[in-house]
Amino acid sequence: MSNEKLTAAILIVSDTAFQDPSTDKARPILTDVFRQDGGNQWTVSETQIVPDDVVAIQRRVVGWCDGEKSPNLIITTGGTGFTPKDNTPEAINPLVHKHASGLVHGMLAASLEITPFAVMSRPVAGVRNKTIIITLPGSLPGAKENLLSILKQLPHACKQAAGEDSRVAHTGGVKALEEQAGIGTVKMAQPHHEHHHSHHHSSGHGHGDHTAPKAYTSNDPTEGPAQRHRESQYPMISVDEAVQLILEHTPNPQVIRVPVNGNLVGCVLAENVQADEPVPAFRASIMDGYAVVVTQDSANSKGIFPVTSVSHASPGDTPSLQNGQIARITTGAPLPPGATSVVKVELTSIIKKTGTETGQEETNVEILKDNITPGENVREIGSDVKAGETILRKGELITAVGGELGLLASVGKQEVSVYRNPVVGVLSTGDEIVPHDRPGSLRLGEVRDTNRPTVMAAVQGWGFEVIDLGIATDKQDSLEQSLRDAMRKVDVIITTGGVSMGELDLLKPTIERRLGGSIQFGRISMKPGKPTTFATVPFKNNAGDMENRLVFSLPGNPASAIVTSHLFVLPSLQQSSGVSPVGLPKVLVTLDHDFRLDPERPEYHRVTVTAGRDGLLHAMSTGGQRSSRGLWSIAVGVLNLELRSFTWQSSQNLFFDVHSVYRHTVTPYAIFSRFQFYIFRSRVHLASMVRIKHRYLLVNILYPEPPKPQSTPHKPLDVPDLVSIHQPTSDDLTPQLLAKAIRDQILLMYGDYGSGVTSTGLLGPYQ
């Protein structure tokens, strides 16, 4: 046969869908299977809906099979069960010229791996004329599973049925056929010996691959709430581990050529950019005045000179200027040939005019300035940018300030290479979610959708294109279709809700069991945001190449959704768009109040940051962190509190005057949680940090005078030695003991420089 695509026709058997076609969900799902999983070999040529009637089914199938342009494949869905109205097998059986029991066996074997109730299906498969006919169950998951189980073998079967030369088709043997179909051989283990057949059969379930059944970590929604896991099966990982996994699975940036215009804003250059021409391209005046001719030997430039020409900032030729002549010139205008300098108009005086009152012109002007030098008030060719000079470097961001765009435009650049920015889609999930702008009051149990507009605004603020994917209900079919539709439109999908332990939390099982995706992580040790999930889903692009779509499934709690989007989604988007380093800048802040910390997980507080009169940045929590009530409208950052079951009270009078003012590292809209132990020295300050199990104390020590260089060793604080000095035996180490330990260590390391110091204790991690 030729390399033309095979044709498939889909027949929906349903009284309900026949009366109301809008209720049909099978047609888009089965069409999508051919498109996404058919190896770019199929075209769905026709789809029709008929009632559960034998005559109606037969009339449509015969019309397709016996017509001039019969399809290679007909699949029916519906009517294969045991109810009195299930008549599809009875309608198809008499039409079949050759039965294909192997295809029936393949479908049943795959379905039985999913549920024992697959035995309730009555599939039929066979050939009529040159068309293969296959009946699928009416259940959407069952229909999809059945079709996927044999999809990769169907092109070979259809070509055989259409009359392809069997000898040519089997050249190379079964191995060649398997390689062409993209499937492998699985040998079935036998109790005492093996049988080697020309065709190997497997009961594996998957996208047509003959592999062992995949072990899923997610709940199986078909088993009901009583069978779901009572504890999450996903390991708890740290924030750092989660970010690392995300970056490992984020695709490398793609290089594209784009025109130089406003759409460049937010893009990162993928190449060094050289100037094609100098700026300025001609000798230009930097002020309004008069172009003159002077030399190094000119003793006096004062005098009265005739005005022989005018040079404006417009294109055109200008007459040459001779010694003893001047030309009126405007800012930015080219110097006449022969001119060396420009005298600003304020240093001249008009001596003679000609013309009428309304059109007078200067004829003679007196120059009042002496000692004019060559090049004075002149922008030389290439003085701003030389031809061939690198004006922007690979990795630089084109900002909205406009400087980069202006520079590219000034040297005549029409196109540049940049990294393609990913397109992001945002989807809310949940039966309870309604559009935020829906008129009227809420019914009991309804919740307005705040996550979608909030996350979309954040993504737009980062500089990425975002698409509104709407709201998906808590139905697995609906969620699957929403995700499949999204993968055709966007590179990265952000969902909110549906990732916890409830029976209607369907994101993880849908990604794993319906889309063939991989859950890279499903729990993070953090508060809020524990059930945050990250997955990769294989997807075939328009060119027929396989690539991964990234799915960030964030918790439905508004506080969790916005915190985790900045923590995990942003670094991925930045990496795939060429931004380096990823994440937002980190700044040191001073907290102005006490915090009681979670005993199990690091906390992430939304904060406001202001500059104090002391020159430091001060952070204050926005309040309750359980929901969006924490005043996101004034929050400018998220603060990591990496302490365990510990509260410092205010105004403790210790030797080191330890107060409840804690110094942390805060990231505007992002967090870090890596800690280092070191001594940091400036001219008059030395800061040291001590780690006692999970507690951190940062002490800022102010010396009366700068220590002598030889008395200030550059080495990390020896924490084991410090701890051994006092040999703490319990977790109840008091601030007083910590302060004494630090003072003793300083005295040990610095001698007299450690006596009589004053300090302020600052509780918290420091990076």
Secondary structure, 3 states (H helix, E strand, C coil): CCCCCEEEEEEEECHHHHHCHHHCCHHHHHHHHHHHHCCCCEEEEEEEEECCCHHHHHHHHHHHHCCCCCCCEEEEECCCCCCCCCCHHHHHHHHCCEECHHHHHHHHHHHHCCCHHHHHCCCCEEEECCEEEEEECCCHHHHHHHHHHHCCCHHHHHHHHCCCCHHHHCCCHHHHHHHHHCCCCCCCCCCCCCCCCCCCCCCCCCCCCCCCCCCCCCCCHHHCHHHCCCCCCCCCECHHHHHHHHHHHCCCCCEEEEECCHHHCCCEECCCEECCCCECCCCEECCCEEEECCCCCCCCCCEEEEEEEEECCCCCCCCCCCCCCEEEECCCCECCCCCCEEEEHHHEEEEEEECCCCCCEEEEEEECCCCCCCCCCEECCCCCECCCCEEECCCCECCCCCHHHHHHHHCCCCEEEEECCCCEEEEEECCCEECCCCCCCCCCCCEECCHHHHHHHHHHHHCCCEEEEEEECCCHHHHHHHHHHHHHHCCEEEEECCCCCCCCCCHHHHHHHHCCCEEEECCECCECCCCCEEEEEEEECCCCCEEEEEEEEECCCHHHHHHHHHHHHHHHHHHHCCCCCCCCCCEEEEECCCCCCCCCCCEEEEEEEEECCCCCEEEEECCCCCCCCCCCCCCCEEEEECCCCCCCCCCCCCCCCECCCCEEEEECCECCCCCCCCEEECCCEEEEEEEECCEEEEEEEECCCCCCHHHCCCCCCCHHHHHHHHCCCCCCCCHHHHHHHHHHHHHHHHHHHHCCCEEEEEECCCC
